[in-house]
Amino acid sequence: METIKILLDKCSGCGLCLKVCAYDALDLVDKKVYINERCTICGACVDVCKFDAIEIYRRSFKGQDVSAYSGICVYAEHRKNKLSSVVPEVIGAARELKKDLDKTISAILLGSGVKPLAEELISYGVDEVWMIDSLEIVDFAEDIQADLVARILMEKKPEIFLGGGTIIGRSLLPRVAAKILSGLTADCTELTIDTESKFLKQTRPAFGGNIMATILCQNHRPQMATVRHKVMKAAEKVGAGHNGKIVELHDIPIPHSKIEVLEFVEEQTETVNLAEADFIVSGGRGLKDPKNFDLIEKLSKAIGGAVGASRAAVDAGWIPYSHQVGQTGKTVNPTIYIACGISGAIQHLAGMKSSDIIVAINSDANAPIFDVAHYGIVGNLFEVVPELVKQITE
Ligand SMILES: Cc1cc2nc3c(=O)[nH]c(=O)nc-3n(C[C@H](O)[C@H](O)[C@H](O)COP(=O)(O)OP(=O)(O)OC[C@H]3O[C@@H](n4cnc5c(N)ncnc54)[C@H](O)[C@@H]3O)c2cc1C
């Protein structure tokens, strides 16, 4: 990203920069210069400033001075005045890293009326919350958020920046990485610190889930990663003895968004959200026909759970993608996962193998799903599932 910033403590208010600006992009207010949205980052003002009060950051692929960066920062995703459930997991990952780095944990919190969320972040063990609380950030708009997060990271210089591998995290963090020219490892399932180099080791499945790749970002900062939802252990709340502080960032200009939110439509689903569900019954190609998902729905209703599916069932158009479990679908972590007519391909296992109890129903005794199942029923699902529904209902 190319960004420009006025260092207010150095700005004398001399106004030289206003004279050379061809875009009317600078305002003089109370003897300090502020940049407005007309700025094209041409750099003319930087050249004339005699006080080195204007800093410009240009794209460069040269390595950075990585020693200037310190600490772990997390992105505090939230909606409807609640932190997203992935946030304690990201903080949990940060707290694990802190054990080896011994540096502070910060959080970036952007929104309107978000102070209670800042306090909640501190209760999870965050040392410092960098907050912009403004009426101009009501709805989530990627462009504004990416710009603000990039500016905060450039100013505060954390060495690690983590977000959730959610729809928002997957959309925001790549934009931020592109703006600040750092790397990003998406959807990590493990994060550790290399004992010698102190680099962040970012591990995620690669090549169709056949290998686990560990990635290092050696020359750029911050080292950025998104954390797969439901994989890392959520941070527990810390005791009252923990002293975190809220730092309100007032001098970062909020850009105008090019996005207009017309309406927010909540996904209509009769069953509970898959990622949050305690019980999941999933169906695969073994169901043979879309209408047979009725069986899966009956069983999931009987145990008060959600309906999942393999990719084969989704690709066949039997059930919407939002139900897909696996590497390219949702990662789930229920108390009980019942797989019906699912072979147990590695890409499916990647999304459900951390379930507490896995029950597999499959007619093929050699199906790989039985390798991860705690309970296996070798049999015809068209007989087994109705019998289970009958017995559970009784
Ligand atoms: C890059 C990549 C990403 C992928 N991502 C995902 C993903 O996110 N999620 C995912 O699920 N897959 C994913 N896949 C696809 C994956 O490799 C498998 O093809 C898919 O999981 C197979 O689905 P299935 O188990 O339903 O079908 P199959 O492998 O065809 O298995 C059907 C099973 O049903 C059993 N069966 C048949 N009849 C009966 C019966 N009457 N009673 C009981 N059992 C019966 C069979 O014995 C068989 O084991 C991905 C693949 C790639 C290459």
The ligand as an ORCA input file, in Angstrom:
! r2SCAN-3c Opt
* xyz 0 1
  C      -8.893    -29.841     -3.385
  C     -10.006    -30.694     -2.880
  C     -10.790    -30.222     -1.870
  C     -11.844    -31.021     -1.378
  N     -12.600    -30.547     -0.351
  C     -13.540    -31.344      0.188
  C     -14.322    -30.927      1.309
  O     -14.215    -29.811      1.807
  N     -15.220    -31.790      1.826
  C     -15.420    -33.044      1.316
  O     -16.272    -33.779      1.842
  N     -14.712    -33.447      0.241
  C     -13.798    -32.636     -0.347
  N     -13.122    -33.057     -1.440
  C     -13.579    -34.283     -2.107
  C     -13.065    -35.560     -1.467
  O     -11.798    -35.875     -2.009
  C     -14.030    -36.709     -1.734
  O     -14.206    -36.861     -3.122
  C     -15.407    -36.544     -1.105
  O     -15.265    -36.227      0.251
  C     -16.168    -37.849     -1.246
  O     -17.459    -37.692     -0.744
  P     -18.260    -38.962     -0.181
  O     -17.502    -39.577      0.931
  O     -19.647    -38.496      0.082
  O     -18.335    -39.903     -1.459
  P     -17.622    -41.281     -1.745
  O     -16.159    -41.173     -1.580
  O     -18.144    -41.732     -3.059
  O     -18.144    -42.229     -0.597
  C     -19.449    -42.694     -0.507
  C     -19.473    -43.717      0.624
  O     -20.796    -44.147      0.831
  C     -20.764    -45.527      1.169
  N     -22.079    -46.100      0.870
  C     -22.646    -46.311     -0.345
  N     -23.890    -46.822     -0.191
  C     -24.113    -46.942      1.139
  C     -25.205    -47.389      1.918
  N     -26.352    -47.812      1.352
  N     -25.091    -47.390      3.252
  C     -23.960    -46.953      3.856
  N     -22.876    -46.521      3.165
  C     -22.967    -46.493      1.819
  C     -19.666    -46.086      0.314
  O     -19.149    -47.296      0.879
  C     -18.638    -44.956      0.340
  O     -17.689    -45.138      1.364
  C     -12.094    -32.297     -1.941
  C     -11.287    -32.751     -2.973
  C     -10.257    -31.975     -3.445
  C      -9.395    -32.497     -4.547
*
